[in-house]
Amino acid sequence: MIMKTIATQLDSIINEHISALRSLTDDELKYKPSPAKWSRKEILGHIVDSAQNNICRFIVAQYEENPKIVYNPDKWVTFSNYQEYKLADLVNLWYLLNKHIVVILKNMAEEMKQRKCQTETLPTLEWLAHDYIKHLKHHLHQVLELEPIAYP
């Protein structure tokens, strides 16, 4: 039941923010506050990467014991070159990957929520799903210039 609740919460976040994301322009998102900082467009790319890595975690941890799935966010953003990515494609990719996570979480058997997946720590899938929501909201608020949401 908890994973279905998290899936519903994620679906609500997606539906709440998709029109705002689709209304943004490349010019609005490409500004980099400094060469070492991500632009808002690169932050959007980062949450695409986060979705991809969490899809792997949510699936692989259901059939492997304590899989290790970690990634280097800076390298993923750099190698994907999100700064030059077509914005409409990037927004659609974000949308579809997150809709896919909703399906995965809705279909996850309840007993799977306590399975573990090694990231920097060894959290449960339930913890990862909750954390994914917090992380996503934090970065969506940055991209859309909404009131900041703290994320550890």
BAZA-614323 format. One record per atom (N, C-alpha, C): residue number from 0; residue in one letter; atom name; y, x, z. Coordinates in steps of 0.1 Angstrom, whole numbers, plus 2048, in hexadecimal, padded with zeros to 3 digits. Layout:
N
(site NUM,A,CA,(Y,X,Z))
...
! end
This chain:
152
(site 0,M,N,(7F4,808,800))
(site 0,M,CA,(800,800,800))
(site 0,M,C,(80D,809,800))
(site 1,I,N,(80D,814,808))
(site 1,I,CA,(819,81C,809))
(site 1,I,C,(81C,822,7FB))
(site 2,M,N,(812,827,7F3))
(site 2,M,CA,(815,82D,7E6))
(site 2,M,C,(81B,822,7DD))
(site 3,K,N,(816,816,7DD))
(site 3,K,CA,(81C,80B,7D5))
(site 3,K,C,(82A,808,7D9))
(site 4,T,N,(82D,809,7E6))
(site 4,T,CA,(83B,807,7EB))
(site 4,T,C,(844,812,7E6))
(site 5,I,N,(83F,81E,7E6))
(site 5,I,CA,(847,82A,7E1))
(site 5,I,C,(849,828,7D2))
(site 6,A,N,(83F,824,7CB))
(site 6,A,CA,(840,822,7BD))
(site 6,A,C,(84B,817,7BA))
(site 7,T,N,(84B,80C,7C1))
(site 7,T,CA,(855,802,7BF))
(site 7,T,C,(863,807,7C2))
(site 8,Q,N,(864,80F,7CD))
(site 8,Q,CA,(871,815,7D0))
(site 8,Q,C,(876,81E,7C4))
(site 9,L,N,(86D,826,7BF))
(site 9,L,CA,(870,82F,7B4))
(site 9,L,C,(874,827,7A8))
(site 10,D,N,(86D,81C,7A5))
(site 10,D,CA,(870,814,799))
(site 10,D,C,(87E,80E,79B))
(site 11,S,N,(881,80A,7A7))
(site 11,S,CA,(88F,804,7AA))
(site 11,S,C,(89A,80F,7A7))
(site 12,I,N,(897,81B,7AB))
(site 12,I,CA,(8A1,826,7A9))
(site 12,I,C,(8A3,829,79A))
(site 13,I,N,(898,829,793))
(site 13,I,CA,(899,82B,785))
(site 13,I,C,(8A1,820,77E))
(site 14,N,N,(89E,814,781))
(site 14,N,CA,(8A5,809,77B))
(site 14,N,C,(8B3,808,77F))
(site 15,E,N,(8B6,80C,78B))
(site 15,E,CA,(8C4,80C,790))
(site 15,E,C,(8CD,816,789))
(site 16,H,N,(8C7,821,785))
(site 16,H,CA,(8D0,82C,780))
(site 16,H,C,(8CE,82F,771))
(site 17,I,N,(8C5,829,76A))
(site 17,I,CA,(8C3,82C,75C))
(site 17,I,C,(8CF,829,753))
(site 18,S,N,(8D6,81E,755))
(site 18,S,CA,(8E2,81B,74D))
(site 18,S,C,(8ED,825,74F))
(site 19,A,N,(8EF,829,75B))
(site 19,A,CA,(8F9,832,75E))
(site 19,A,C,(8F6,840,758))
(site 20,L,N,(8E9,844,758))
(site 20,L,CA,(8E5,850,752))
(site 20,L,C,(8E7,84F,742))
(site 21,R,N,(8E4,844,73D))
(site 21,R,CA,(8E5,842,72E))
(site 21,R,C,(8F4,841,72A))
(site 22,S,N,(8FD,83F,733))
(site 22,S,CA,(90B,83E,72F))
(site 22,S,C,(912,84B,730))
(site 23,L,N,(90C,855,736))
(site 23,L,CA,(912,862,737))
(site 23,L,C,(913,869,729))
(site 24,T,N,(91D,872,728))
(site 24,T,CA,(91E,87A,71C))
(site 24,T,C,(91B,889,71F))
(site 25,D,N,(918,890,714))
(site 25,D,CA,(915,89E,715))
(site 25,D,C,(921,8A6,71B))
(site 26,D,N,(92D,8A2,717))
(site 26,D,CA,(939,8A9,71C))
(site 26,D,C,(93A,8A7,72B))
(site 27,E,N,(937,89C,730))
(site 27,E,CA,(937,89A,73F))
(site 27,E,C,(92D,8A2,746))
(site 28,L,N,(922,8A4,740))
(site 28,L,CA,(917,8AB,748))
(site 28,L,C,(915,8BA,746))
(site 29,K,N,(91B,8BF,73B))
(site 29,K,CA,(919,8CD,738))
(site 29,K,C,(921,8D7,740))
(site 30,Y,N,(92B,8D3,747))
(site 30,Y,CA,(934,8DC,74F))
(site 30,Y,C,(92C,8E3,75A))
(site 31,K,N,(92D,8F0,75A))
(site 31,K,CA,(927,8F9,764))
(site 31,K,C,(931,8FE,76E))
(site 32,P,N,(930,8FB,77B))
(site 32,P,CA,(93A,8FF,784))
(site 32,P,C,(93B,90F,785))
(site 33,S,N,(930,915,782))
(site 33,S,CA,(92F,924,781))
(site 33,S,C,(923,927,779))
(site 34,P,N,(922,934,774))
(site 34,P,CA,(916,938,76C))
(site 34,P,C,(909,937,774))
(site 35,A,N,(90A,938,782))
(site 35,A,CA,(8FE,938,78A))
(site 35,A,C,(8FA,92A,78E))
(site 36,K,N,(903,920,78C))
(site 36,K,CA,(900,912,790))
(site 36,K,C,(8FC,90A,784))
(site 37,W,N,(8F4,900,787))
(site 37,W,CA,(8EF,8F6,77C))
(site 37,W,C,(8FA,8ED,779))
(site 38,S,N,(8FB,8E9,76C))
(site 38,S,CA,(904,8DE,768))
(site 38,S,C,(8FD,8D1,76D))
(site 39,R,N,(904,8C6,76C))
(site 39,R,CA,(8FD,8B9,76F))
(site 39,R,C,(8F2,8B6,765))
(site 40,K,N,(8F3,8BA,759))
(site 40,K,CA,(8E9,8B9,74F))
(site 40,K,C,(8DC,8C1,753))
(site 41,E,N,(8DE,8CD,758))
(site 41,E,CA,(8D3,8D5,75C))
(site 41,E,C,(8CD,8CF,769))
(site 42,I,N,(8D5,8C9,771))
(site 42,I,CA,(8CF,8C2,77D))
(site 42,I,C,(8C6,8B6,778))
(site 43,L,N,(8CB,8AF,76E))
(site 43,L,CA,(8C2,8A4,768))
(site 43,L,C,(8B5,8AA,763))
(site 44,G,N,(8B6,8B6,75C))
(site 44,G,CA,(8AA,8BD,758))
(site 44,G,C,(8A1,8C1,763))
(site 45,H,N,(8A7,8C5,76E))
(site 45,H,CA,(8A0,8C9,77A))
(site 45,H,C,(898,8BD,77F))
(site 46,I,N,(89E,8B1,77F))
(site 46,I,CA,(896,8A6,785))
(site 46,I,C,(88B,8A1,77B))
(site 47,V,N,(88D,8A5,76E))
(site 47,V,CA,(882,8A3,764))
(site 47,V,C,(876,8AC,768))
(site 48,D,N,(87A,8B9,76A))
(site 48,D,CA,(870,8C3,76E))
(site 48,D,C,(868,8BF,77B))
(site 49,S,N,(870,8BA,785))
(site 49,S,CA,(86A,8B5,791))
(site 49,S,C,(860,8AA,78F))
(site 50,A,N,(864,8A1,786))
(site 50,A,CA,(85B,896,782))
(site 50,A,C,(84E,89B,77C))
(site 51,Q,N,(84F,8A4,773))
(site 51,Q,CA,(843,8AA,76D))
(site 51,Q,C,(83A,8B1,777))
(site 52,N,N,(840,8B9,780))
(site 52,N,CA,(838,8C0,78A))
(site 52,N,C,(832,8B6,794))
(site 53,N,N,(839,8AB,797))
(site 53,N,CA,(833,8A2,7A0))
(site 53,N,C,(829,899,79A))
(site 54,I,N,(82A,896,78D))
(site 54,I,CA,(81F,890,786))
(site 54,I,C,(812,898,788))
(site 55,C,N,(813,8A5,785))
(site 55,C,CA,(807,8AD,787))
(site 55,C,C,(802,8AD,795))
(site 56,R,N,(80B,8AD,79F))
(site 56,R,CA,(806,8AD,7AD))
(site 56,R,C,(7FF,8A0,7B0))
(site 57,F,N,(806,895,7AC))
(site 57,F,CA,(800,887,7B0))
(site 57,F,C,(7F3,885,7A9))
(site 58,I,N,(7F0,88B,79E))
(site 58,I,CA,(7E3,889,797))
(site 58,I,C,(7D9,893,79B))
(site 59,V,N,(7DC,8A0,79A))
(site 59,V,CA,(7D3,8AB,79D))
(site 59,V,C,(7CE,8AA,7AC))
(site 60,A,N,(7D7,8A7,7B5))
(site 60,A,CA,(7D2,8A6,7C3))
(site 60,A,C,(7C9,89B,7C6))
(site 61,Q,N,(7C7,892,7BD))
(site 61,Q,CA,(7BE,887,7BF))
(site 61,Q,C,(7AF,88B,7BB))
(site 62,Y,N,(7AE,896,7B4))
(site 62,Y,CA,(7A1,89A,7B0))
(site 62,Y,C,(79D,8A9,7B4))
(site 63,E,N,(7A7,8B0,7B8))
(site 63,E,CA,(7A5,8BE,7BD))
(site 63,E,C,(7A9,8BF,7CC))
(site 64,E,N,(7A3,8C7,7D3))
(site 64,E,CA,(7A6,8C9,7E1))
(site 64,E,C,(7B2,8D3,7E2))
(site 65,N,N,(7BD,8CF,7E7))
(site 65,N,CA,(7C9,8D7,7EA))
(site 65,N,C,(7CD,8E0,7DE))
(site 66,P,N,(7CF,8DA,7D3))
(site 66,P,CA,(7D4,8E2,7C7))
(site 66,P,C,(7E1,8E8,7CA))
(site 67,K,N,(7E4,8F4,7C4))
(site 67,K,CA,(7F1,8FA,7C6))
(site 67,K,C,(7F9,8F8,7B9))
(site 68,I,N,(804,8F0,7BB))
(site 68,I,CA,(80C,8ED,7AF))
(site 68,I,C,(81B,8EF,7B4))
(site 69,V,N,(820,8FB,7B0))
(site 69,V,CA,(82D,8FF,7B3))
(site 69,V,C,(834,902,7A6))
(site 70,Y,N,(842,903,7A7))
(site 70,Y,CA,(849,907,79B))
(site 70,Y,C,(856,90D,79F))
(site 71,N,N,(85C,914,795))
(site 71,N,CA,(869,91B,797))
(site 71,N,C,(873,913,790))
(site 72,P,N,(87B,90B,798))
(site 72,P,CA,(885,902,791))
(site 72,P,C,(88F,909,788))
(site 73,D,N,(894,914,78C))
(site 73,D,CA,(89E,91C,784))
(site 73,D,C,(897,920,776))
(site 74,K,N,(88B,925,776))
(site 74,K,CA,(885,929,76A))
(site 74,K,C,(882,91D,761))
(site 75,W,N,(87E,911,767))
(site 75,W,CA,(87B,906,75F))
(site 75,W,C,(888,901,758))
(site 76,V,N,(893,901,75F))
(site 76,V,CA,(8A0,8FC,75A))
(site 76,V,C,(8A4,906,74F))
(site 77,T,N,(8A3,913,751))
(site 77,T,CA,(8A7,91D,747))
(site 77,T,C,(89E,91C,73B))
(site 78,F,N,(891,91C,73C))
(site 78,F,CA,(888,91C,731))
(site 78,F,C,(889,90F,729))
(site 79,S,N,(88C,904,72F))
(site 79,S,CA,(88D,8F7,728))
(site 79,S,C,(89B,8F5,721))
(site 80,N,N,(8A4,8FE,725))
(site 80,N,CA,(8B2,8FE,71F))
(site 80,N,C,(8B8,8F0,71F))
(site 81,Y,N,(8B8,8EA,72B))
(site 81,Y,CA,(8BD,8DC,72C))
(site 81,Y,C,(8CC,8DB,728))
(site 82,Q,N,(8D3,8E6,729))
(site 82,Q,CA,(8E1,8E6,726))
(site 82,Q,C,(8E3,8E2,717))
(site 83,E,N,(8DA,8E5,70F))
(site 83,E,CA,(8DB,8E2,700))
(site 83,E,C,(8D1,8D6,6FC))
(site 84,Y,N,(8CA,8D0,706))
(site 84,Y,CA,(8C1,8C5,703))
(site 84,Y,C,(8C9,8B9,6FE))
(site 85,K,N,(8C4,8B2,6F5))
(site 85,K,CA,(8CA,8A5,6F1))
(site 85,K,C,(8CA,89C,6FD))
(site 86,L,N,(8D6,897,701))
(site 86,L,CA,(8D8,88F,70D))
(site 86,L,C,(8CF,883,70D))
(site 87,A,N,(8D0,87B,702))
(site 87,A,CA,(8C8,86F,702))
(site 87,A,C,(8B9,871,704))
(site 88,D,N,(8B4,87C,6FE))
(site 88,D,CA,(8A6,880,700))
(site 88,D,C,(8A3,884,70E))
(site 89,L,N,(8AC,88B,714))
(site 89,L,CA,(8AA,88F,722))
(site 89,L,C,(8AA,883,72C))
(site 90,V,N,(8B3,87A,729))
(site 90,V,CA,(8B3,86E,732))
(site 90,V,C,(8A6,866,72F))
(site 91,N,N,(8A2,864,723))
(site 91,N,CA,(896,85D,720))
(site 91,N,C,(88A,864,726))
(site 92,L,N,(889,871,726))
(site 92,L,CA,(87E,879,72C))
(site 92,L,C,(87E,876,73B))
(site 93,W,N,(88A,877,741))
(site 93,W,CA,(88A,874,750))
(site 93,W,C,(885,866,753))
(site 94,Y,N,(889,85C,74B))
(site 94,Y,CA,(885,84E,74D))
(site 94,Y,C,(876,84D,74B))
(site 95,L,N,(871,852,741))
(site 95,L,CA,(862,850,73E))
(site 95,L,C,(85A,857,748))
(site 96,L,N,(85D,864,74C))
(site 96,L,CA,(856,86B,756))
(site 96,L,C,(855,864,763))
(site 97,N,N,(861,85E,767))
(site 97,N,CA,(862,857,774))
(site 97,N,C,(85A,84A,773))
(site 98,K,N,(85B,843,768))
(site 98,K,CA,(853,837,766))
(site 98,K,C,(844,83A,767))
(site 99,H,N,(840,846,762))
(site 99,H,CA,(832,84A,763))
(site 99,H,C,(82E,84D,771))
(site 100,I,N,(837,853,779))
(site 100,I,CA,(834,855,787))
(site 100,I,C,(832,848,78E))
(site 101,V,N,(83A,83E,78B))
(site 101,V,CA,(839,830,791))
(site 101,V,C,(82A,82B,78E))
(site 102,V,N,(826,82D,782))
(site 102,V,CA,(818,828,77F))
(site 102,V,C,(80E,830,787))
(site 103,I,N,(80F,83D,787))
(site 103,I,CA,(806,845,78F))
(site 103,I,C,(805,841,79D))
(site 104,L,N,(811,840,7A4))
(site 104,L,CA,(811,83C,7B2))
(site 104,L,C,(80B,82E,7B4))
(site 105,K,N,(80E,825,7AB))
(site 105,K,CA,(809,817,7AD))
(site 105,K,C,(7FA,817,7AB))
(site 106,N,N,(7F4,820,7A3))
(site 106,N,CA,(7E6,820,7A1))
(site 106,N,C,(7DE,829,7AB))
(site 107,M,N,(7E6,830,7B3))
(site 107,M,CA,(7DF,839,7BC))
(site 107,M,C,(7D8,832,7C8))
(site 108,A,N,(7CB,835,7CA))
(site 108,A,CA,(7C4,82E,7D4))
(site 108,A,C,(7CA,832,7E2))
(site 109,E,N,(7CB,829,7EB))
(site 109,E,CA,(7D2,82B,7F7))
(site 109,E,C,(7CD,837,7FF))
(site 110,E,N,(7C0,83A,7FE))
(site 110,E,CA,(7BA,845,806))
(site 110,E,C,(7BE,852,800))
(site 111,M,N,(7C4,852,7F4))
(site 111,M,CA,(7C8,85F,7EE))
(site 111,M,C,(7D5,864,7F4))
(site 112,K,N,(7DD,85B,7FB))
(site 112,K,CA,(7EA,85F,800))
(site 112,K,C,(7EA,86B,809))
(site 113,Q,N,(7DE,86D,810))
(site 113,Q,CA,(7DD,878,81A))
(site 113,Q,C,(7D8,885,814))
(site 114,R,N,(7D4,884,807))
(site 114,R,CA,(7D0,891,800))
(site 114,R,C,(7DC,89A,800))
(site 115,K,N,(7D8,8A7,7FF))
(site 115,K,CA,(7E3,8B1,800))
(site 115,K,C,(7E4,8B9,7F3))
(site 116,C,N,(7F1,8BE,7F1))
(site 116,C,CA,(7F4,8C6,7E5))
(site 116,C,C,(7FD,8D1,7E9))
(site 117,Q,N,(7F9,8DD,7E6))
(site 117,Q,CA,(800,8E9,7EB))
(site 117,Q,C,(80D,8EA,7E2))
(site 118,T,N,(818,8EA,7E8))
(site 118,T,CA,(825,8EE,7E2))
(site 118,T,C,(829,8FB,7E9))
(site 119,E,N,(835,8FB,7EF))
(site 119,E,CA,(838,906,7F8))
(site 119,E,C,(831,904,806))
(site 120,T,N,(82D,8F7,809))
(site 120,T,CA,(826,8F4,815))
(site 120,T,C,(819,8EC,810))
(site 121,L,N,(813,8E5,818))
(site 121,L,CA,(807,8DD,815))
(site 121,L,C,(809,8CE,818))
(site 122,P,N,(812,8C7,812))
(site 122,P,CA,(815,8BA,815))
(site 122,P,C,(80A,8B0,810))
(site 123,T,N,(80B,8A4,815))
(site 123,T,CA,(802,899,810))
(site 123,T,C,(809,893,803))
(site 124,L,N,(801,88C,7FC))
(site 124,L,CA,(807,885,7F0))
(site 124,L,C,(811,87A,7F5))
(site 125,E,N,(80F,874,800))
(site 125,E,CA,(818,86A,805))
(site 125,E,C,(826,871,808))
(site 126,W,N,(825,87D,80F))
(site 126,W,CA,(831,884,812))
(site 126,W,C,(838,889,805))
(site 127,L,N,(831,88D,7FB))
(site 127,L,CA,(837,892,7EF))
(site 127,L,C,(83E,886,7E8))
(site 128,A,N,(838,87A,7E8))
(site 128,A,CA,(83E,86F,7E2))
(site 128,A,C,(84B,86B,7E8))
(site 129,H,N,(84B,86B,7F6))
(site 129,H,CA,(858,868,7FD))
(site 129,H,C,(862,873,7FA))
(site 130,D,N,(85E,87F,7FA))
(site 130,D,CA,(867,88A,7F7))
(site 130,D,C,(86C,88A,7E9))
(site 131,Y,N,(864,886,7E0))
(site 131,Y,CA,(868,884,7D2))
(site 131,Y,C,(874,87B,7D1))
(site 132,I,N,(873,86F,7D8))
(site 132,I,CA,(87D,865,7D7))
(site 132,I,C,(88A,86B,7DD))
(site 133,K,N,(88A,872,7E8))
(site 133,K,CA,(896,878,7EE))
(site 133,K,C,(89C,883,7E5))
(site 134,H,N,(894,88B,7DF))
(site 134,H,CA,(898,895,7D6))
(site 134,H,C,(89F,88F,7C9))
(site 135,L,N,(898,885,7C4))
(site 135,L,CA,(89D,87E,7B8))
(site 135,L,C,(8AB,878,7BB))
(site 136,K,N,(8AC,871,7C6))
(site 136,K,CA,(8B9,86A,7C9))
(site 136,K,C,(8C4,875,7CC))
(site 137,H,N,(8C1,87F,7D2))
(site 137,H,CA,(8CB,88A,7D5))
(site 137,H,C,(8D0,88F,7C7))
(site 138,H,N,(8C8,892,7BE))
(site 138,H,CA,(8CC,898,7B1))
(site 138,H,C,(8D2,88D,7A8))
(site 139,L,N,(8CD,881,7A8))
(site 139,L,CA,(8D3,876,7A0))
(site 139,L,C,(8E2,874,7A5))
(site 140,H,N,(8E4,875,7B2))
(site 140,H,CA,(8F2,873,7B7))
(site 140,H,C,(8FB,87F,7B2))
(site 141,Q,N,(8F5,88A,7B1))
(site 141,Q,CA,(8FD,896,7AB))
(site 141,Q,C,(900,893,79C))
(site 142,V,N,(8F6,88F,795))
(site 142,V,CA,(8F8,88D,786))
(site 142,V,C,(902,882,784))
(site 143,L,N,(901,877,78B))
(site 143,L,CA,(909,86C,789))
(site 143,L,C,(916,86C,791))
(site 144,E,N,(918,877,798))
(site 144,E,CA,(924,879,7A1))
(site 144,E,C,(926,86D,7AA))
(site 145,L,N,(91B,869,7B1))
(site 145,L,CA,(91C,85F,7BC))
(site 145,L,C,(91D,866,7C9))
(site 146,E,N,(91E,85E,7D3))
(site 146,E,CA,(91F,864,7E1))
(site 146,E,C,(914,86D,7E3))
(site 147,P,N,(916,87A,7E8))
(site 147,P,CA,(90B,883,7EA))
(site 147,P,C,(901,87E,7F4))
(site 148,I,N,(8F4,881,7F1))
(site 148,I,CA,(8E9,87F,7FA))
(site 148,I,C,(8E3,88C,7FD))
(site 149,A,N,(8E2,88F,80A))
(site 149,A,CA,(8DD,89C,80F))
(site 149,A,C,(8CE,89D,80C))
(site 150,Y,N,(8CA,8A8,808))
(site 150,Y,CA,(8BC,8AB,806))
(site 150,Y,C,(8B9,8B9,80C))
(site 151,P,N,(8AF,8BA,815))
(site 151,P,CA,(8AD,8C7,81B))
(site 151,P,C,(8AC,8D3,812))
! end
